[in-house]
């Protein structure tokens, strides 16, 4: 009996130990279920938050790349505008250079620093300054495009990595990637009649909401949360750098637009000023030319008048020789009178008075002839100077009009302006007239003296200078005047 009691005591003790073991097992199962649910919820929460963060970053990167592409396209368009504007300055620069070269061919007396010259220099300086500004703007825009391309590549690489990570996170968070967990439909308990508590839904946080959950029992963020925060900060910093580069590119495009407007306005204003000054110069030169032509007309008229009266004076001198000779002959004849008849009678007094008066008039006519010849020579020099000045004005007008059209000035046919009529001047005077006419026809060879001029004047006295003009045309030096030069019979006055 005692043995039976001992065995019953042992059995009761074993039962108690079994009950304790069952309770401990049930408690361990409950603890394992609770820990699994907690860890599962934490992993699900972290996956959801990571996916949400990556999605927001991918959206931010995609928006930044799209904006950078548009800004790059706008910068490329602005760069093209600058290059076209710089290329458009080639024509005006070549025109200014051409005008400078044409003005260098002006006659010496017309080569002055007038308003047209100043305006032309100002336009050339404006074009050179515009070229420099466009070159600097083109270089800066190209650097901006390179910077935008670098930022776009940086964002594209980050976007590619983010999209790859997002695909992996989605694959890990999907139901197919989860391992199935066998669990009893009932949660074990000491009474074996309580159902398990359903798992609460997990709240998903966006990147702008709460930060990563801290480690249990710690008041600071975990290493993983710090790494995630660093990842987001790096991406946002890249996006901020891209945004700053984009803002700088937009400012560069705005500066390019303002530069184009201001520079083209300045160049256009300088060109208009040059055109206006050129027109004013042409008008002023034409006015001076007309005044010179009027003065030449008056001078040639005076030459004709002086030549006419010089011829009359020479005729009168020749006419005085006859009465003077007659007076001398009478006085010589009367000197043969007898002594008693050789008295100073009224006839002798009249002859002496006549001789004195005629001699005085002869001296007066000779003085007047000398004075008129000097005056005629001065008029000839004046006419020659006027002819040269008119020729220079004609060349200047041709060059200035060529500046307006951008073409080489055309060579003008020389025209001999002589008056048809009879000239009874002395041979020396007519010789000077022929020299002046030759210089007017062939100014590039200077005063051209013709050996046959004097022969012409002596052989055909009293003929007009038209024949002299014919001789000048036929005796022209080689290359002095174009073939077929017309000699127009125009009046001197």
VEXVOZA-12466 format. One line per field, with one value per residue (C-alpha): residue in one letter; x, y, z. Coordinates in nm, 2 decimals. Layout:
% residues N
type	c(A/...) $
x	c(X/...) $
y	c(Y/...) $
z	c(Z/...) $
This chain:
% residues 493
type	c(X/X/X/X/X/X/X/X/X/X/X/X/X/X/X/X/X/X/X/X/X/X/X/X/X/X/X/X/X/X/X/X/X/X/X/X/X/X/X/X/X/X/X/X/X/X/X/X/X/X/X/X/X/X/X/X/X/X/X/X/X/X/X/X/X/X/X/X/X/X/X/X/X/X/X/X/X/X/X/X/X/X/X/X/X/X/X/X/X/X/X/X/X/X/X/X/X/X/X/X/X/X/X/X/X/X/X/X/X/X/X/X/X/X/X/X/X/X/X/X/X/X/X/X/X/X/X/X/X/X/X/X/X/X/X/X/X/X/X/X/X/X/X/X/X/X/X/X/X/X/X/X/X/X/X/X/X/X/X/X/X/X/X/X/X/X/X/X/X/X/X/X/X/X/X/X/X/X/X/X/X/X/X/X/X/X/X/X/X/X/X/X/X/X/X/X/X/X/X/X/X/X/X/X/X/X/X/X/X/X/X/X/X/X/X/X/X/X/X/X/X/X/X/X/X/X/X/X/X/X/X/X/X/X/X/X/X/X/X/X/X/X/X/X/X/X/X/X/X/X/X/X/X/X/X/X/X/X/X/X/X/X/X/X/X/X/X/X/X/X/X/X/X/X/X/X/X/X/X/X/X/X/X/X/X/X/X/X/X/X/X/X/X/X/X/X/X/X/X/X/X/X/X/X/X/X/X/X/X/X/X/X/X/X/X/X/X/X/X/X/X/X/X/X/X/X/X/X/X/X/X/X/X/X/X/X/X/X/X/X/X/X/X/X/X/X/X/X/X/X/X/X/X/X/X/X/X/X/X/X/X/X/X/X/X/X/X/X/X/X/X/X/X/X/X/X/X/X/X/X/X/X/X/X/X/X/X/X/X/X/X/X/X/X/X/X/X/X/X/X/X/X/X/X/X/X/X/X/X/X/X/X/X/X/X/X/X/X/X/X/X/X/X/X/X/X/X/X/X/X/X/X/X/X/X/X/X/X/X/X/X/X/X/X/X/X/X/X/X/X/X/X/X/X/X/X/X/X/X/X/X/X/X/X/X/X/X/X/X/X/X/X/X/X/X/X/X/X/X/X/X/X/X/X/X/X/X/X/X/X/X/X/X) $
x	c(0.00/0.28/0.43/0.10/0.09/0.44/0.36/0.05/0.25/0.50/0.22/0.07/0.41/0.45/0.10/0.19/0.51/0.32/0.07/0.35/0.51/0.19/0.14/0.50/0.46/0.13/0.30/0.60/0.37/0.17/0.49/0.62/0.30/0.30/0.67/0.61/0.31/0.51/0.81/0.59/0.41/0.74/0.88/0.55/0.56/0.92/0.86/0.56/0.74/1.05/0.84/0.65/0.98/1.13/0.82/0.83/1.20/1.14/0.86/1.09/1.37/1.15/1.01/1.36/1.48/1.18/1.23/1.61/1.53/1.30/1.55/1.83/1.61/1.54/1.92/1.99/1.74/1.90/2.24/2.12/1.98/2.32/2.51/2.27/2.30/2.68/2.67/2.44/2.71/2.95/2.77/2.76/3.12/3.23/3.03/3.21/3.54/3.45/3.34/3.67/3.86/3.66/3.71/4.09/4.07/3.93/4.14/4.38/4.17/3.86/4.02/3.89/3.75/3.39/3.07/3.04/3.39/3.31/2.97/3.14/3.41/3.14/2.94/3.25/3.33/2.97/2.99/3.31/3.18/2.86/3.08/3.27/2.95/2.80/3.11/3.11/2.74/2.79/3.07/2.87/2.56/2.77/2.91/2.55/2.44/2.73/2.63/2.27/2.38/2.59/2.30/2.06/2.30/2.34/1.96/1.91/2.16/2.00/1.66/1.77/1.90/1.58/1.36/1.56/1.54/1.17/1.11/1.30/1.11/0.78/0.89/0.98/0.66/0.43/0.24/0.43/0.75/0.62/0.68/0.36/0.32/0.12/-0.08/-0.37/-0.71/-0.72/-0.47/-0.37/-0.44/-0.46/-0.84/-0.81/-1.12/-1.00/-0.96/-0.66/-0.67/-0.67/-0.38/-0.45/-0.39/-0.06/-0.06/0.17/0.37/0.48/0.83/0.69/0.52/0.68/1.04/1.17/1.06/1.32/1.46/1.27/1.39/1.61/1.56/1.77/1.72/1.86/2.15/1.91/1.70/2.01/2.11/1.76/1.77/2.11/1.99/1.69/1.91/2.16/1.88/1.72/2.06/2.11/1.76/1.83/2.16/1.98/1.71/1.98/2.15/1.81/1.75/2.09/2.02/1.69/1.87/2.13/1.86/1.70/2.04/2.09/1.75/1.82/2.17/2.03/1.77/2.00/2.29/2.09/1.92/2.26/2.40/2.08/2.10/2.47/2.39/2.10/2.33/2.60/2.34/2.21/2.56/2.65/2.34/2.43/2.79/2.67/2.42/2.68/2.94/2.68/2.61/2.98/3.01/2.73/2.89/3.22/3.05/2.89/3.22/3.39/3.13/3.19/3.57/3.56/3.34/3.59/3.86/3.67/3.61/3.97/4.09/3.85/3.96/4.32/4.28/4.12/4.41/4.66/4.48/4.49/4.86/4.91/4.69/4.90/5.21/5.09/5.03/5.35/5.54/5.38/5.47/5.83/5.84/5.70/5.94/6.23/6.11/6.07/6.42/6.55/6.42/6.65/6.79/6.56/6.26/6.37/6.17/5.93/5.61/5.26/5.31/5.62/5.43/5.14/5.37/5.55/5.22/5.08/5.40/5.39/5.02/5.05/5.35/5.18/4.88/5.10/5.27/4.93/4.81/5.12/5.08/4.71/4.81/5.06/4.81/4.54/4.79/4.87/4.50/4.44/4.72/4.56/4.22/4.38/4.53/4.20/4.01/4.26/4.22/3.84/3.86/4.07/3.84/3.54/3.71/3.79/3.42/3.31/3.54/3.42/3.06/3.12/3.30/3.03/2.75/2.95/2.96/2.58/2.56/2.86/3.01/3.33/3.30/3.27/3.53/3.39/3.46/3.65/3.48/3.66/3.46/3.55/3.36/3.31/3.41/3.69/3.97/4.21/4.42/4.80/4.95/5.08/4.73/4.58/4.87/4.78/4.42/4.51/4.73/4.44/4.21/4.46/4.49/4.11/4.09/4.39/4.44/4.63/4.93/4.93/4.96/5.00/5.19/5.13/5.41/5.16/4.96/5.17/5.18/4.80/4.76/5.01/4.88/4.52/4.50/4.15/4.00/3.81/3.94/3.72/3.99/4.23/4.00/4.00/4.38/4.39/4.16/4.37/4.70/4.60/4.88/4.82/4.59/4.52/4.15/3.91/3.86/3.58/3.61/3.37/3.48/3.16/3.13/3.01/3.03/3.29/3.03) $
y	c(0.00/0.24/0.16/0.24/0.58/0.65/0.58/0.79/1.08/1.04/1.04/1.35/1.52/1.42/1.56/1.88/1.91/1.82/2.10/2.34/2.23/2.27/2.62/2.71/2.58/2.77/3.08/3.03/2.98/3.29/3.49/3.36/3.45/3.79/3.85/3.72/3.95/4.25/4.18/4.12/4.45/4.63/4.48/4.56/4.91/4.97/4.83/5.05/5.36/5.27/5.22/5.55/5.74/5.59/5.67/6.03/6.05/5.89/6.15/6.43/6.31/6.25/6.61/6.75/6.56/6.67/7.03/7.01/6.88/7.17/7.42/7.26/7.30/7.66/7.72/7.55/7.78/8.08/7.97/7.93/8.29/8.42/8.23/8.36/8.72/8.69/8.55/8.84/9.09/8.95/9.14/9.49/9.44/9.36/9.67/9.89/9.75/9.80/10.16/10.23/10.09/10.30/10.62/10.55/10.61/10.96/11.25/11.40/11.72/11.51/11.28/11.45/11.33/11.44/11.33/11.04/10.91/10.94/10.76/10.49/10.44/10.44/10.17/9.96/9.99/9.90/9.59/9.48/9.53/9.34/9.05/9.04/9.04/8.77/8.55/8.59/8.50/8.20/8.07/8.12/7.95/7.65/7.62/7.63/7.36/7.14/7.20/7.11/6.79/6.69/6.76/6.57/6.27/6.28/6.28/6.01/5.78/5.83/5.77/5.45/5.32/5.44/5.26/4.94/4.95/5.02/4.72/4.51/4.65/4.58/4.23/4.18/4.34/4.13/3.83/3.59/3.68/3.60/3.26/3.09/3.05/2.75/2.86/2.71/2.87/2.90/3.07/2.83/2.93/2.77/2.71/2.61/2.81/3.16/3.27/3.46/3.84/3.97/4.17/4.55/4.71/4.89/5.26/5.37/5.69/5.92/6.07/6.40/6.24/6.07/5.97/5.61/5.44/5.43/5.10/4.95/5.09/5.35/5.73/5.77/5.66/5.34/5.29/5.19/5.50/5.72/5.56/5.61/5.97/6.02/5.85/6.09/6.40/6.31/6.27/6.60/6.77/6.65/6.78/7.12/7.15/7.07/7.33/7.59/7.51/7.54/7.88/7.99/7.86/8.05/8.37/8.31/8.28/8.60/8.78/8.65/8.79/9.13/9.13/9.05/9.33/9.59/9.50/9.48/9.81/9.97/9.83/9.93/10.28/10.31/10.19/10.44/10.72/10.61/10.61/10.95/11.10/10.94/11.10/11.43/11.41/11.33/11.62/11.86/11.75/11.79/12.14/12.23/12.08/12.29/12.60/12.51/12.46/12.81/12.96/12.77/12.91/13.26/13.22/13.08/13.37/13.61/13.43/13.47/13.84/13.91/13.72/13.92/14.25/14.14/14.07/14.41/14.57/14.38/14.49/14.84/14.82/14.69/14.97/15.24/15.13/15.27/15.64/15.62/15.51/15.78/16.04/15.93/15.93/16.28/16.41/16.25/16.41/16.75/16.72/16.77/17.13/17.43/17.61/17.91/17.67/17.45/17.62/17.49/17.57/17.45/17.14/17.05/17.11/16.90/16.61/16.62/16.63/16.35/16.14/16.20/16.12/15.81/15.69/15.75/15.55/15.28/15.25/15.25/14.98/14.77/14.81/14.71/14.42/14.30/14.35/14.16/13.88/13.85/13.85/13.60/13.37/13.40/13.32/13.02/12.90/12.96/12.77/12.49/12.47/12.48/12.20/11.99/12.06/11.97/11.65/11.56/11.63/11.40/11.13/11.18/11.17/10.85/10.69/10.80/10.66/10.34/10.33/10.34/10.06/9.86/9.87/10.00/10.35/10.36/10.54/10.86/10.97/11.29/11.57/11.86/12.18/12.43/12.72/12.74/13.07/13.29/13.40/13.67/13.65/13.63/13.29/13.26/13.30/13.04/12.81/12.84/12.77/12.45/12.34/12.40/12.20/11.91/11.90/11.89/11.60/11.39/11.50/11.18/11.29/11.65/11.95/11.79/12.02/11.95/12.03/12.09/12.34/12.64/12.52/12.49/12.84/12.99/12.79/12.86/13.20/13.33/12.98/12.87/12.63/12.35/12.25/12.25/12.02/11.78/11.79/11.72/11.42/11.28/11.35/11.19/10.99/10.61/10.52/10.88/10.87/10.60/10.54/10.73/11.03/11.30/11.66/11.86/12.21/12.37/12.74/12.85/13.06) $
z	c(0.00/0.08/-0.26/-0.42/-0.25/-0.36/-0.72/-0.69/-0.55/-0.83/-1.08/-0.93/-0.94/-1.30/-1.38/-1.22/-1.42/-1.74/-1.67/-1.61/-1.93/-2.12/-1.98/-2.06/-2.42/-2.47/-2.33/-2.57/-2.87/-2.78/-2.74/-3.07/-3.25/-3.10/-3.19/-3.55/-3.59/-3.45/-3.68/-3.98/-3.92/-3.88/-4.20/-4.39/-4.25/-4.35/-4.70/-4.75/-4.62/-4.83/-5.14/-5.08/-5.02/-5.34/-5.54/-5.43/-5.51/-5.85/-5.92/-5.81/-6.03/-6.33/-6.30/-6.26/-6.57/-6.78/-6.67/-6.75/-7.10/-7.16/-7.03/-7.24/-7.55/-7.47/-7.41/-7.75/-7.92/-7.74/-7.85/-8.21/-8.20/-8.08/-8.35/-8.62/-8.49/-8.49/-8.84/-8.94/-8.84/-9.11/-9.38/-9.21/-9.10/-9.46/-9.58/-9.33/-9.44/-9.80/-9.74/-9.55/-9.85/-10.09/-9.88/-9.89/-10.26/-10.22/-10.35/-10.10/-10.06/-10.00/-9.75/-9.43/-9.10/-9.17/-9.00/-9.24/-9.14/-8.77/-8.82/-9.02/-8.75/-8.48/-8.67/-8.71/-8.34/-8.25/-8.47/-8.32/-7.96/-8.06/-8.20/-7.87/-7.66/-7.88/-7.85/-7.47/-7.45/-7.68/-7.46/-7.14/-7.30/-7.41/-7.06/-6.92/-7.17/-7.05/-6.69/-6.77/-6.95/-6.64/-6.40/-6.63/-6.64/-6.27/-6.22/-6.48/-6.31/-5.98/-6.13/-6.29/-5.96/-5.78/-6.03/-6.00/-5.62/-5.64/-5.86/-5.61/-5.31/-5.49/-5.56/-5.19/-5.06/-5.29/-5.14/-5.37/-5.20/-4.85/-4.70/-4.59/-4.21/-4.07/-3.77/-3.58/-3.63/-3.25/-3.03/-2.76/-2.40/-2.07/-2.11/-2.48/-2.57/-2.66/-3.02/-3.15/-3.18/-3.54/-3.65/-3.68/-4.02/-4.07/-4.13/-4.42/-4.38/-4.66/-4.66/-4.54/-4.24/-3.95/-3.96/-3.94/-3.62/-3.36/-3.23/-2.94/-2.62/-2.78/-2.80/-3.12/-3.48/-3.59/-3.84/-4.11/-4.06/-4.07/-4.40/-4.55/-4.44/-4.60/-4.92/-4.94/-4.86/-5.14/-5.39/-5.28/-5.29/-5.65/-5.74/-5.57/-5.76/-6.08/-5.99/-5.93/-6.26/-6.43/-6.27/-6.38/-6.74/-6.75/-6.63/-6.90/-7.17/-7.04/-7.05/-7.41/-7.51/-7.36/-7.52/-7.86/-7.84/-7.70/-7.93/-8.25/-8.17/-8.12/-8.44/-8.63/-8.49/-8.58/-8.93/-8.97/-8.85/-9.11/-9.38/-9.28/-9.26/-9.59/-9.75/-9.59/-9.72/-10.07/-10.06/-9.93/-10.19/-10.46/-10.34/-10.34/-10.68/-10.81/-10.66/-10.81/-11.15/-11.12/-11.02/-11.31/-11.54/-11.42/-11.43/-11.79/-11.88/-11.74/-11.92/-12.25/-12.17/-12.08/-12.38/-12.60/-12.47/-12.47/-12.84/-12.89/-12.70/-12.91/-13.23/-13.11/-13.04/-13.39/-13.52/-13.33/-13.51/-13.84/-13.72/-13.51/-13.82/-14.03/-13.76/-13.76/-14.13/-14.15/-13.89/-14.08/-14.41/-14.24/-14.10/-14.46/-14.47/-14.53/-14.24/-14.27/-14.29/-14.01/-13.75/-13.49/-13.66/-13.57/-13.79/-13.59/-13.27/-13.39/-13.50/-13.17/-12.98/-13.19/-13.13/-12.76/-12.73/-12.94/-12.75/-12.42/-12.53/-12.66/-12.33/-12.16/-12.39/-12.32/-11.95/-11.98/-12.19/-11.93/-11.66/-11.85/-11.93/-11.56/-11.48/-11.75/-11.61/-11.26/-11.41/-11.58/-11.26/-11.09/-11.36/-11.34/-10.96/-11.00/-11.26/-11.03/-10.74/-10.95/-11.07/-10.70/-10.62/-10.90/-10.77/-10.42/-10.53/-10.73/-10.42/-10.18/-10.41/-10.44/-10.06/-10.07/-10.32/-10.20/-10.55/-10.71/-10.85/-11.23/-11.43/-11.57/-11.93/-11.94/-12.14/-12.29/-12.24/-12.50/-12.65/-13.02/-13.16/-13.29/-13.06/-13.17/-12.86/-12.87/-12.94/-12.58/-12.44/-12.67/-12.59/-12.22/-12.30/-12.48/-12.18/-11.95/-12.17/-12.19/-11.81/-11.78/-12.03/-11.89/-11.53/-11.45/-11.67/-11.55/-11.79/-12.13/-12.36/-12.73/-12.97/-13.25/-13.05/-13.15/-13.51/-13.51/-13.37/-13.61/-13.91/-13.85/-13.68/-13.61/-13.59/-13.28/-13.02/-13.14/-13.38/-13.09/-12.90/-13.20/-13.20/-12.83/-12.88/-13.16/-12.98/-12.65/-12.48/-12.47/-12.18/-12.09/-12.19/-12.30/-12.66/-12.83/-12.59/-12.71/-12.74/-12.68/-12.82/-12.50/-12.41/-12.17/-11.99) $
